[in-house]
Structures are given as C-alpha cells and as structure tokens.
C-alpha cells in the first residue's frame, strides 16, 4: 500500500478572531443627552464666517506658492507679469511687447483662457515676436479660482492668467486647502470650535464626551468632501437625521451643539446696618 498525500500541518498559534460589532462608537455620553442641537442656519452661518476668515490666508499662500514656483522655473515670466500690470501699451509699447514675448510660452503651456489662436500658433512655431504682436492689444487678467469657471472663458479681448495653474500639481491642493485643513483641524481639536462656530454660538462635541484628537479632527475636516461628492445631497442630513449629524460628523463620531448661555448670578447687595 502507498501512503496518500500528507495533510497540511496546522499553523502555529491561535486563529485570528474576526472583529465584532461593539457599542463603543454608538455610545453617547450621558452628559450630552438632552443638549440643544445647532440649527442648520447657525451651521451655515458658521461655515460662511469661516470661509471669510480663511479667504485672505488661502489667497496669500496660493499666490506665494505660485510666485516661488515661477521664480524657480520661469523668472522671466514673473517679471513679465509685473510689467504688464503697471505698463500702458499707449505709453510703453516696447515694454509691453517684451513682456508679452516672455509670457506667451507660459500662457500657452498653462492653456490660459483667452489666448488668441494666432498667438498660440506663433508660440508653437517658436516665433515669440509674432506671438507678442498678436497679444499687444489684449488685456491680462490675473485670477485665482478652484475648478473651471465659464465666466473666465468669456472675457473678450482678455487673457486670463490662472494663478493656481502655475503651482505644481502635487503642491496645488496643499496650497489651496492646506490653510483650511490646519485651521479646522487644530481649532476643533483644541477648543471644539472654529472662530466661525464661536461667533455663531455652536460647538463640536465627541459623542463619547472626550476631546477630539488631531487625527479625528482632521478626519472630520476631510469628511466635508463628501458634501461635494454627493452634489450637496449630504446636506439633507441636517433635516433627516434626528441628531442633525452630517457625513463628517459620522466619520468622527461627533455632533454639533448649540452653546448654552451661562446664567449670570444675581448681584449681591450689601445691606446697611441699622
């Protein structure tokens, strides 16, 4: 008789237990039960105020990133942008011509809206003088925008230089959203509210009652992307969810509460001795 194939030897150690459902993330701290929820109006107001607060720092970081990138890769284009902002074609035609000559290759490379076909063809042929002549009577508009904007493509007689297109791809999103990510992450983790939420009288609370960690706070900020990903349908959670928790609240196990005003103690008056 011949022996059959040997059975595989059992692996050493205990088999890995599957992860099981627990009530940890579903638990709500008793101290939070019954607290007033932030209304949709207050939450929209807080987001609007935070947007205003972040506008200038975000613009500054994006412009600085574009400037540094161009200074390294195309310093002549930086000088040309500056020259076109201060020069008048009627008073300084030669300065304007030289500026368009230095800037035309960058405009074509970035596919800037408004570049006339004659100028684009001249750049492709390497005839920068012809490209400058085609752009001589055109105006330059410097703009910073996220995504595509049709109004930027309809500017007659205007070439639009998109600042964000001058930022290298890997750094573009960091430049545009890095300030907001830092702002929301740090302030929410440290104080449970941003400046906008403070002015609107609301705060973020973890369902377990503890303070959010930096990672949880960053996850909550990243959850805002789901609003855009669902084309705004995620906003319906403010009315459909009984606790008005939106996707970014569910990701970080948070809820947004309305700040309760502390009752002031009645003033103590000192009686006069008779």
Helices and strands as residue ranges (DSSP letters): H 40-73, H 75-86, H 93-109, H 117-125, H 128-135, E 139-143, G 150-153, E 158-162, G 163-166, H 169-191, H 195-200, E 202-206, H 214-222, H 225-229, G 233-236, H 237-240, H 247-252, E 254-258
